[in-house]
Amino acid sequence: MTASKSISRTAPSTVSATTIVSSLLTAQTRGAGFTDLTAEVAKFVRDAHAREGAVTLFIRHTSASLTIQENADPTVLVDLTTALNRLAPENAGWRHDTEGPDDMPSHIKTMLTATSLHVPVLEGALALGTWQAIYLIEHRARPHRREVVLQFIGSVD
């Protein structure tokens, strides 16, 4: 197999990860949909004086989730909601409906997405792509108070 000339990478950098900084982010959702957490996570990185390392996000719920998605065209989020609703519709005859018809579909949508994210921090900033944002996805129809644990591991200024 021949190495591709269209692939390149920078030289590795080494950091002694001696610092762990944690915080609890609370977000009040408005019901089903996406809440952009990017600015709050970036503020956490700044407040932690993070230099090089990674930030982990972990949502403490089973009916809401996290994702990294496009932040430029809002129709992407609409289409993603449509796709999740098609994969886990409310009227599919679910047995678990303790908290209403959106209860079980919310659990399935969380299972299909993510409860944690890991984002590199380079030179004191989130290493997200130009069109990427960090979102909390509320899968329940009514508003909820959601908790996301933030943790930076790495070097600080």
Buried (B, 14 or more C-beta within 10 A) or exposed (E): EEEEEEEEEEEEEEEEEEBEBEBEBEBEBEEBBBBBBBEBBBEBBEEBEBBBBBBBBBBEBEBBBBBBBBBEEEEBBEEBBEEBBEEBEBEEEBEEEEEEEBBBBBBBBBEEBBBEBEBEBBEBEBEBEEEBBBBBBBBBBEEBEBEBBBBBBBBBE
